[in-house]
Amino acid sequence: MPVPDAHPDKRPPVGSPPGAPSDGPSPAEQPAVASDNGGDAAGPSAPGGSDEPAPHPGGAPREPAGNGGTHVPVPSDSTSTGRPRPRRWLLPAVLAAVLLLALAAVGVTVTRSGPAAQWRAGDIVAEPPPAVLAMADVNALEPAAAGVRAALDPLVSSAALGDRVNVSVADVATGSVLYDRGAADGTVPASVTKLVTAATVLTARGSGHRIPTRAVAGAAPGEVVLIGGGDPTLAVDGTGFYPGAARLDELAAQVKAALGDATPSRVVVDSSLYSGPVHAPGWDDDIPTGGYGSAITALMTDGARGDLEQAKRDHDNGTHAAERVPEPDLHAGEAFARLLGVPTDAVERGRAPEAGADATAGTPGGELGVVQSLPMVRLVDIMIADSDNVVAEALARQVALARGQPASFSGAGESMEAVAEELGLPVDALTLADGSGLSRANRISPALLTDLMRLAADGSRPELATLFGGLPVAAWSGTLTDRYTDVAAQAGAGMVRAKTGTLTGVHAIAGLVTTADGRLLTFAVLTDQAPGDGLTAARMTLDRIAAALAACGCR
């Protein structure tokens, strides 16, 4: 099966206008995403590695998981059309500064900007084309609501989006509502759910929080207990899927050093931190086997991917699903056993013994070693940049744990809803059954999303500004790399940063856009009654809506 993760970004050459042809295959050359039942009846996938390839006939969502890195906005003095940009105090510059400070606070060094997938690969990348993240001018004239309506109404009414299209557009600096069509209505959000997951976990845990994976002495001599803390990026060794992740081989080395001459004979896997079902209510039937989701357990390696080498090859070829192991916790425990020289048939599930106050490495419950995940800001980048569903579910549970609630789908959903309310977001229509957006039981209003983006941008909650680090840039990075190339949407290339979402009949996009006059707007468009076979048309229409905002003065 293919890999749900970041694809190599095929950005235009440096200096090229956004939307210029890339070195990758053209849309016509992109292979359709084959379903696990042998076909792609919903039509071809979106070009080149969108975060949501075409759904299966059975309705399976296509929200690939992936990895991304931090992308810091850079100043620009011109746009793709060559119009000058005044050098003033500009809001995105403030966002960049806030982001840099937040990253520095958690020890993440950023040397230059670049597409998320290239950050993932550790490449040194060139500066972006000038139009990418072209700076917004807070002194520019604010669009008029009537002008925005004139620009958007024909597109929002497109048959490609179906009978229920809910939209919110607001000015970032003033909060003025510029377009409201069902903005307060709860709508199936698909993967834009991850914006709420990001905001709530950054609030609940903070940008620098790291997730531990621990090993302790078991109740019986020779027994080592591996305790899952909920780190989905944990690697077996230095060849893991997520660069920089915590590693089991380093944990095993700590265990051996702590035990000295004692030889481990059994590994007990404790993944009891999570409770409840391992699949969410509202997930389509083929999600557990289709490569875009997995059983969600507190212990796993490499996002529960099975054949890691095949997953990497598929990733390099732009395929966005990966075979997931059916029991991620036991799979990780067996890998740990091999590192300790313990037979894999001596691995079983269990609970770590309670450690006494004077517990040492040799006594039951005594700590033998611990490794820590990447900081939360990086995990959020990974989740957002390429729509990593498994990471999203792990981060949702971190919100529950931070609030002392059960680390289950229901506990996570309720906790995220509570944190969103505490942030002052409009939660009357908010229902969260999972953190990834794979569940059709989720409901989010467009107004909540635009309010969330404004809150992240206004400086009052600096930790929230870090969610912009992974937000894809139209026609340049992440899941928007190969979008906004349609002639009618090219005005949005480099001017839009957004999270997208797709399930069968559900299409969404939410983010920021810089207008022709340099005004920064936030927007969200959600439709959950679109034609099931209209993936490409719906996507192009969403791109054109954001592009219309980028192109207009709307006065």
Order of alpha helices (4+ residues) and beta strands (2+ residues): alpha-alpha-alpha-beta-beta-alpha-beta-beta-alpha-beta-alpha-alpha-alpha-beta-beta-alpha-alpha-alpha-alpha-alpha-beta-beta-beta-alpha
